[in-house]
Amino acid sequence: MKTDDASASPTTLHPFDSNLVPSGIAGDKLLDPYDLKTTTVFRPLTYDDGNNKGNNNLFINKDKNSISPINNGFSSSPINHGGSYISLWGKSAKAGVLWSNDAYKMDLDKDQYFSFWIWGGDTDTTSNYSTGGLTFSIQNDPRQQNAYSYDNVSGTLNSNDSIKLAPDETFGMYAADDNAPHLGNVVQNSWSLNLDNRINSSGQINDSFDKGVYQGVPTTGQIYISTSYPGDSSSYLPTTTSIGTTAYTLARNQVDISNISYANGVGMWHHLRLLYQAPKDDGDKGTMTYWFNDIYEDGSSNTNSGTDSVDTQANPRRIERTVSIDLNKLDLTKNADGKRLARWGITYRVDSSKGSSDMVIENASPVMNVSVDPEVIDVTQDNRVLTEDNDYVNSGDKLIFRNTLSYNRGVTDWTNISAVVGVPTGTNLNTTDYGSVTYGKTSPTTVAINKPTVSDNYLQYKLTKGIAASDTATTASKAVVDVNMTAQAADNTEIKVPGISSYFNGDYYIGRTTSKSFIIRGKQVKDLQLSSTTSDPIKAFPSGNVEINGSLKYKDKSTFVNPGAEVYLSINNQTAKQINVPIKNIGDTELDISDAISKELTSELQNDQLNTGNNTLTIYARDSLGNKSNTLTFTIDVVNKSAVLQLNTEGYSFKNINAFYKGLVGRKGDWKVNVNSVNTNWNLTASASLLTQENSFDKTIDTFNGNIVYKSNQNIEAMGEPIEIARSDGDSETGTTIIGQNWLPSEGILLQSNGKTKQGGKYKGTINWDLVQGP
């Protein structure tokens, strides 16, 4: 089959593009860089420049000129834009800090979640890299939003000294080496996660934090991640400089290393995720788990655990670590509401001549934690959700491009949302029925998408409700945005359809997703046949099993193609459940679906999802080409009073004996005789026929001289007539009673040989079992 690319797939590494900025909190809600607003997430830091002049700007340069730190990333077209990002460093910015406003402090007695996207830069980081780094920090400094690490200097005013900032290696959080006292101007009562991309190891004043421990890292754009308490003396180790003065290194117990920046004008967004878990029972020990490079820009998981060496540019090392946080070191006291609150934020220092980077604050649970999850659904193929293992649709299939907007936690509503959904090459928008939005969880309501704006392969629609923690007349905890499309016609050509971005732009948050890429196959009509040898009806009892065999074949005996088939099970006319049955080997002409069906039905039975009495089961299948099979129907009888006998399906045998042997003959192998009962008592009897064989010489029938008997205690009874083998103990017993496997070797069903059998051979007979329920 010929393959035709509808368009090239996007690369992972690329130059910075403001139209491809990941999802995050909207820039105009993060802060106003000039006014001291308390309604935004952050408040600008006020600097003292040494001349009693304040600078109410978040970012500053060496000439103390104000610069705007927020880039909204919007183009002139409302349909084509990315999210909001903060310029962390560039050739005009040396330092910065964002501390949360009062309304958005962390409640350290509740779990908190944060996530960020960090642009790794697009300069040649082998020779041009930052001399500082950035932190995610928590602090309870008395200076509140003006907390920053200052250098204890006086006299001549030059670049750094003019605003008294601590040197680059401090990130704006840690103590400068020449502070007197050492911790005098550090950010007090704090905890910090540091992302450092320059080694400071000369051993001199203000260039010693990495001395003697992490030599040679980073060399080509790597960063290393560590955590500690900037205001705690145990975070520093004194060292002596070459001229006999004292400098300090950081006492890092654990360090993780990964790539972040690249050369040749290309880079990628790196994901940082943090989960704070509060102490139990009002204690003082919390934990912080951080992940770095855990996902890629398209949301797919990064599985590269790697090593601490330089990884492939587009495949950086995934990092995960959990560290403890001692709240005592934050010097917290409970407020009037009994809460322990602390500010959180971002700080950084950087050499203004080296590199550049940007950050997106994706989620922050003290503000808002929302998610946008994309799916592509093949409506024609029974609403099958496309996956990595089954990413095929057929020519002309009806599709739904779904984005689910969910409010997970937070204090701020996501309102005034404009959905901008991409229509990828290879599909056609359904202009007679654009789709719908379903709001809410418990009592969902669906609203049709009417009169959207459609241009440049995008559909734009203003949602009628915001996303918030609860369902009200104006908000919903979830909104499912479905846009209807159709796979374009394909004959004998496979068409690759790349993923396309969609945007969800509202107050406080700008979301971006990438749809699943998939392949459109040309139509191949085949007669798909589903068959089963299972007898109908099927009897089942609670906590038992349901076993059904089944197989799929083509009438023309042709082979199945990847990824195989989907089996659909529906019980009592409920929505069918989809079960994927992949091919096992290339060239398979038959798919055995027995295990998949039986496992699903047994699970439903044991989870009480089948009704007592008769249940109607329908089964059909579709192959990956979209061909639908015939439908099989069964009745599953779930009984609330039953007794079922379990026996060895291959039969039973006795031990071998010599001719003329006289006496009892023991059983051979494992004699399974069990009774599964539900809410009933029972009685099991059995009788046995004579043992015979056909004489190989004259074809006459030889009869074994002896009988099958039952021995209990010292009583031996011949089983020519029915005798009692076992009975239940209780009035309404439920469970499995093991009988045969509990017999002693000299008891139970045995063979009595009278010693007069002359003809050797294998004698066969029948044991007739009779299990009676009741009374």
N, C-alpha and C positions, 0 to 999 in steps of 0.2 A: 504494500500500500504506500502511495506517495504521501509525504507529509508537507504541509504548507504552513509556514509561520505567518500568523496574522500580523504580528509585530514582534520585535525583539524583546526578550525578557529584560527587566531592569537589572543593572549590576548592583552588587552590594556596596562597592566602593565608588564614590562619585564626588564631584565638587560640591561645595555648600550650595544649597538651593532653598530659598525661602519658601518655595511652594511645596517642599517636601519635608517641612518641619513636623516632627511627631506631635501627638496629642498632648495637651497640657492646659494648665490654668491660664486664662486669658491675661495678656500683658497689662491691659488697662485696669484689671482688678488686683494685680500684684502690688503695684505701688504707683504713686504720683511722685516723680523724681524731684519736684520743686516745692510741693506743699506738704505740710505735716498732717496728712489725712489719716484718720484712724479707721476709716471704712475699708481701706485696702488691706490686703494680707500683710504687707510689710510697711514699715515706716523708714524713711531715709535716716541715715546716721548723721548727726551733727558733729563736725570736727572742730577742734580748737587748733588753729594754725599757729599758735604761739604769740599772736598779736591781738588776742581777744576778738578775733573775727571767726564767725562760724561759716561753715559751708554745708548747706542743707541739701547736698547732692549725694546720691548713693555712690557714684563712681567719681574719682578725681584724677587729674593728671598732674604732672610735675609743676605746671604753671597755675594750678588751682582753677583752671577753667572748667565750668560746668559742662558736662556732656550728658546726652540723653541715653540712659541705659537700656531702654526697652525698644525692641524692634518687633512690631506686630506681625510682620511678614505678609501683610495683605497686599495683593496686587489690585489694580484698578477694577478688575472683574470680580464680583462677589462669588462667582462660581469656581474660580481657580485660585486658591490660596492655601498656604500652610498655616501652622499654628503660631503661637507667640513664643518668642525666645528672648533670653537675656544675654546681652553681650558681656561675657565674663572678663575677657581680656583681649586687648588689641594694642596697637601702637600708641593709642592715646590713653589707655587705662592702666593704672598700676595697682589699684587696691579697691576692695569693695566689701560690703557687708549687707546682709538682709536679715533683720530680726523681726519676728512676728509681732503684730499688734496685739493688744490685750485680748481682743475677741477671739484670737486664733492661737492662743497658747496651747501647749500639750498638757493634757490631764494624765499625769504619770501613774495614776491608779487605774487607767484603762489602756487596753491594747491600742497601738497607733500604727498606721501604715503610711509610708512615703515611697514615691518613686520618681526618678528623674531620667532625662535623656541628656547626655553630654556629647557635644560635637568634638571629635578628637583632633580637629585642626586639619589643615590641608597644606601646611608648609613642610619643608624637608626637616624633619625633627632629628635627623642625625647630627646636624650642626646648629639648628635653630630650635631651641626648646625653652620653655618657661623656666625661670629660676625659682619659682615658688610652687604653688599648688592651691587646692581648694579644700574646704571642709564642709561636712554637714555636722552641725553642732547643736548642743542643748546647753542652756546657761540660765543661772539664777543670779547673775551679777547685779550688785546694787545700782550700777549705771543703766540697767535695763537695756533700752534700744540703742544707747550710746556706747555699749560695751565693745571694746576693741583693744588689741594689744599695742601699747605705745612704747616708744623708745625713750628712755629717761635721759634726754639730752637738753642742753641749753647753749646759748651763744650763737654761733654763726648759723644762719638759715640757708640751707641748700636742699634741693629736691625733697628727699625724704624728711629731713629735719624740720622743714617748714611746717609740716603737719604732724611731726613727732610720731610717725608710724614705726612700728617695729620692723626689722628687716624681713626680706622675702621668705626666708626659711620658716618663719613663725606662722605663716598663713593668716596672720591677723588674730590668732588665738593664743599662741604660746608666748612665753617670756623671752625677751631679747637678752643676749648674753651680758650686755653692759648695763642692765637695769641694776639699780642699787636702792633698796634690796632687790634680789633677783626676781621675785614674784610680785614686785610692787605694782606693775602696770599690766599684768596679764589679765585675760578674761577669767574672772573668779567663778567658783562654784559651777564648773562646766565639765562636759564630756564631749569628745570630738572624734569623728571618723575622718581621716585624712586621706586625700588622694594627691600624692606627691609625684611630680614628674621631673625632678632634678635632684641629684645627689649633692648634699652639702657635707663635704668630708675633709676639708683642708686642715681642720683642727684649729683654725683661727677664730677669733671673736666673730660671732654671728655667721659662721660657716662651718659648724661642727655637729649639727643634729644627726648626721648619718655616719660620723667618723667610726671606722673600725668594724662596722657591722655589715653594711650593704654596699661594699665597694663595687663599682662598675655598673650599678643599676640606677637609672635606666641608661641605655646606650643608644637605642633607636626608637625612641618614642614610647617606651614603657612607663608605666606608673607603678608605684607600690602603695598598698593600702594598709593602714594601721589605725589603732584606736588607743586613746589614753585620756587622762584628765589634765587639761592644760594648767589649771590652777593648783594642782597638787604637787608638792615637792618630790614625791616618789616617782613622778614622770620624768625626772631629769637626773642625769649622771654627770658629775663634774669631771672635766678633763683639763689638762694643763697645756697651754699654747706654747709655741716655739720661743716666745719671749717671756714665758713664766707667768702669764696671766691666766685667769680661769675662764674657760668656756664650758659649754654643756652639750651633751648628746641626749637624744630622746631614748628613754628606756622602753623600747618596743618589745613586747613579749612575742607577738605574732605579726607576721607581715605576709601579705599576698601580692603577687606580681602579675600584671597583665598588660597587653598592648592598648594604646589609646590613640596614637597619632600616626600619620603616614605621610609619605613623600609624594612628589610629582603631581601636586594639585588635587589629590583625591583623598577622601576620608570616609568616615561612617559615624552614625550616632551610636553611642554606647549607653546601655541601660544600667542604672543603679537602683536597686530596690532594697528597702529597709522595713523590717517588722519589729516593732517594740512590743514586748510582752510584759505586762505589769506584774509586780510582785503579788504573791498569793497572801490572802488574809492580812492585808494592810502591812505587809513586810517592807523591807528596804532593799531587796535584791531583785532587780528586773533583768531582762535580757534583751539584746539587740541582735537580730540576725540580718546580715547583709548579703546581697547577691550582686555581682558585677558581671556584665556581659551575659546575663542569664537568658536574654532573648535578643533576636535581631530586629531590625527596623520593621519587618513585615509581621512581627508578633510570633514568629516560629521560635521554638526552643533551641538554645545552644547546648549541645551535648558534649562539647570539647572540654574535658577536664584538664587536658594538657599537662605541661610541666612548667616549672618556673623559668623556662627559657623563652626566647622570642618566638612567638607563634606566627603562623601564616597571617598576612595582613587582614584578609577577609574572614578569618576564623580565629578570633582571639580566645584566650583561655577564659573559661567560665569559673567564677569564684563564688564560694558560699562558706560563710563562717558565722558562728554564734558566739557572742561575748557577753559577759555579765556587766551590769551597770549598778554600781553602789549608790543609791540615792542619798546616802549620808554625805557623800562628797559634793552634793549639790546644795547642801544646807537649806533644805526645804522646810517650810512650815505650812500648815493647812490654812486655807483662807476661811472666810465666814461660812462658805458652803461645804466645808470639810474636804476641799480638793487640794492636791499638791500640784501646782501649776508651774511650768517653766517655759521660757521662750525657746524657739527653735529657729534655725536659719542657716544661711550660707555665708562663709567668709572666704576671701582669697587674697593672695599677694602674687605679683608677677613682675618680671622684667618687661617693661613696656616695649622693648625693641625685639622681643622674641615671640613668635607665634601668635595665634589667636584662637579663641574658642567661644562657644556659646552653650547655653543650658536651657532646657525646658523643664519646668516643674510639672510633672505629669499628674501626680496625685499627692494629696496631703490630707490625711483624715481629720486633722483639726479644722480644715477648711471644707474640703469636699473630696470624696473618693468615689469616682464613677468609672464605669468601664463601657467600652463599645466593642462588641464581639460580632464579627462578620461570618456569614454562612452563605453558601450557594446551594439551592435546593432544586432538584429535578422533579417538577410536578408530574410530568408525564410518566416517570418511573416511580410512581407511588410515593412521591415526596421524599425521595432518597437524598440525604445530605451528602454532598461530595466530600471525600476524604483523600488523604495522600495515597491510600491503597486503592481507591476506587474513584478516580477523577475523570471518568468518561461520561459524556452525554451523547445523545444521538441527534442527527440532523433533524431540525424542526421541533425538538423537545421544548416544552414550556418550562421556564426557569423562574425562580424567585431569588433575587439578591436581597438577603436579609441582614439587617444590622440591629442588634439588640442593645439598647441603651439602658444601663442598670445603675441605680443609686445604691452604693454599698454602705457608706457611712459618711458622716460629716455634719456641719452646722449651717451650710449655705446651699440654697436651692440652685439648680441649673435651669435657667429660664431663657426665654426668647431664642429658642434653638432653631436654626436654619439647617435643614438636612440637604447636603449637596452630594448626590449619589452618582458615582461614575457608571457609565454604560460602556463596557469594554468592546473593543473591536472583535467581531465575530458573533455579536449578538444584536438583536433588534429590540428596541423599547416598544412595549405594548401601549400604543397611544389611545386605544379604546378603553383600557382598564389599567391605569398606571400602577395601581397597587393600593396599599392601605397602611395605616398605623394603628397598632393595638396597644392601648394604654392600660396599665395596672396589672396586678397579679391575682388577687382573690376574686374580683368581679370584673374581668377585663372588658373593655369596650373598644370596638373597632370603627375607625373613621376612614373613609375613602380618601385617597389623594386626588384632589380636584384642582384643576387649573394650575399645574406646576409650571415653572419656567424651565424650558428645555433648550439648551444650546451647547455647542462644543462638546458633545458626548457626555453632558451632565444634566441631571434632573435636580432642580432646586425646589424645596417645599418647606414652608414654615410650619413647625409643629404647633398644634393647638394647645398643648399642655407642657409644662415644665417637668423636670425630673427631680424628685425630692424623696425624702425618707418615707412618706406616706401618700396614700391615694386620696386625693381630694377632688373638688370640682375643677381646680386649676393645675394640679400636679399629679404625677404618677410615679410610683417607685420603679416602674419599668416601662419602656416603650419599644415595641418591635416594629421596625420600619421595613416593610416589604415592597420591593419594586419589581414589577412583572416584566420579564423579557423572554425572548425566544432565541434558541440557538439557530444560527443561519444554516441554510441548506448546504449539505456536503454530500457528494456522490461517493466516489471511491477515493476521496482525499480526506486525510485527517487534518483538522485545523487546530492549531494551538492558540488558545485564548489566554493572554497574560492577565494577571491580576491588575486591578485598577483602583486608585485611591478614591475614597469617599470622605467627606468632611461634615462635621456636626458642630456648628459654630453658635455659641450662646454666651450668656453672661457667666463669667468666672471660668468657663472651660471651652476649649477648642479641641475637638476629637478628630482623629484621622485614622482610617482603617484601610487595609488593602484586601481586596476580594481574593478568593481562591482561584488560582489559575487552573485551567482544565483543558480537555481535548474534546473536540466535536468529531464523532465518527459518522461515516456514511452509513445509511440504512442497509442492514443485512437481515432479510426476513427468513427465519427458520422456524421449523415446527419443534418447539421445546416440549418434551413429554415428562411429566411427573408421575411416578408409580410407587406403590407400596404394597407389601404383602401382609401388613398388620390387619388382624381380624377386627371387625367392628361389631358391637361396641367394645370400648376399652374400659376395664374396671380398674379403679384406683381408690386408694384410701389415704387419709391425711398422714403426712410424714413419710409416705411411700414414694414410689417412682412411677413415672409414665414413660414407657418405652415404645417408640414408633420407628419403624424403618422406612426409608424412602430413598429414591435415587432420581437423578435427572439425566436424560439423554436427548439427543437430537434424532428425529426420525431418520435423517439421512446418515446417521452415525458419524457426523463430522466432529471435529475437536472443539473444545471450549477455549476461549481466549481470556487473557487477563482482564479483570481480576477474578472472574468466575461468575458467581450468581448471587442474587439476594433471595432469601426465602421469607415469605410473609405468612405469619400465623395470626389468625383472628379467632378469639373465643367469644361466643355469644354475641357476635356482630359488633364487637368493640373494635377500636382502631387497631389495624394490623401492626404487629411488631416485626421489624426487619432484622434478619439474621444473615450476616455475610458468610458465604461458603466459598472460600477461594479454591482455585485449582491447585492440586498438589504437584503435578508434573506437567511440563509442556507436552502437548499431544494427548492429554486426557480426553476420552470420549464419554466419560461418565463421572458424575459427581455424586458421592455418597453423602446424603444430608441427614442420616439417621442420628448421629451423635449431636449435631447442632439442634435438631428438633427436640430430641429427648431431653437434653440438658435444659432447654428453655422451659418446656412443659413441666418438668420435675421441679424446677425452681418456683414456678407459679403455683404448683400444687402445695409445696411445702411452705410457701408464704401465704397460704390461705387466699389465693387469688382465683381459685376455682370454686364454684358453688357446690354445695351438697346436692346430689342428684345428677341429672343429665346436663352436660355442657356440650354445646355444639362447637366443634373445631373445624375451621377451614384452612387449607394450606394451598398456596400457589407460589410460583417462583418467577423471577425475571433474570435473564442472563445479562451480561454486561453490554450486550448489543441492543438491549431493550425488548427482546422477545419475551412474551408472557406465556407461561405454561397453562395447562388445564388445571382445574381446581379439584382437590380431594376433600371430602367431608367425613368426619368421624364424630362419634358420640363418646364423650368421656364421662363415665358414671362414677361420681365420687360418693361413696357410701359413708354414712355416719355410724353404721353398725355393720361390721363385716369381720369375717375370719378367712384368711387366705393361706393356703398351704404352699410352702416353698420346698421344692425337691430338686435333686440333681437332674439336670436335663439330659445328661449322658447315661443315666441309669446307675445301677449298683452291682457290686460283685462280691463274692466270697473268696477266701484264700484257696489256693490250689491244694489238692490232697492226692495221695496215692490210692491206687485201686485197693479195694477191700478195707479202706480205713473206716473205723467205727468210732463215732463220738460227735461232739459238737465242732462245727467249723466256724471260725471267726470271720468277721467282715474284712474286706480289703478296701483300703483307701478311706476317703472322707465321706461319710453318709450324712448329707445335709437333709434334715427333716425339721423344718421350722414352721411355726404358725404365727402369722402377723394378724393381730386382732385389733379392732377398734370398737370400744363401747359394747362388747358382747362377751359372754362366755361361750365355750365350745367343747366339743368332744370329738377325738380323733380315733377311728377304728381302722383296721386293715385286715385283709385276707390275702392268701397267696395260692397260686396254682401249683401243680406239680412241675418239676423241671424235666425238660425233654431235650433230645437232639435227634437229628436225622442220621441214621447209620450210613456211612459213606460207601459201604459195600453193596448193600441190597436196598438202600433207600427206605428201610423200615424205620419206625420211630422207637428209639430207646428211651426208657424212663428211668430217671435217677432213683435209686433205692434210698429214700429218705424224704424229709419234708423241711420246708421253711418253718421255723418255730419262733416263739417269742418267750424270752426268759426274763422274769422279774423276781428278784430275790432268789429263792430256790425252786420257784414254780416255773415249769416249762409247759407251754401250750402250743399244740400244732395250729397252724394258721389256715387250715382248710376252710374254716368258717371265720367270720369276722370276730376279732377280739379287740378290746380297748387297748390302745397304745398310750394315749395321754389325754388329759382333760385340763381345762383352765381352773385356776384356784379361786378367783373372785367372781362376784356376781356380774360385773361388767368390765372385763379386762381389756386393757389397751396396751399394746406393745408387741414385742417379738419374743416368742417362747422357743428356745433352742432345745430340740429333743434328741435327734440322732447323734449329734456331736457331744452330747453329755452322757451317752451310754458308756458304761464300763466295758472293757474288751470282752468280758465273759457274760455280759447282759445285753438286753435289747433283742433285735432281730438277728437270729443266727441260723445256721444250716445244720440239721441233724442228719448224719450219715449212718445208715444201718450196716454198712460194711459188706453189702452183697452186690454192689454195682460192678459188673464185669467189663463193660465197654467204656474205655476212656474217651475224653473229648470235652467239648464245652457245652454244658447244659444251660438252657434258658427257661425262664418262666416269667410270671407277672405278679406283682404286688398291687392289689387293688386298695387304694386309700379312700376313706370316706370321712370328710370333715363336716360336722354338723354344728350350726350356730344354735344358741339358745340353751335353755328356754328363755 
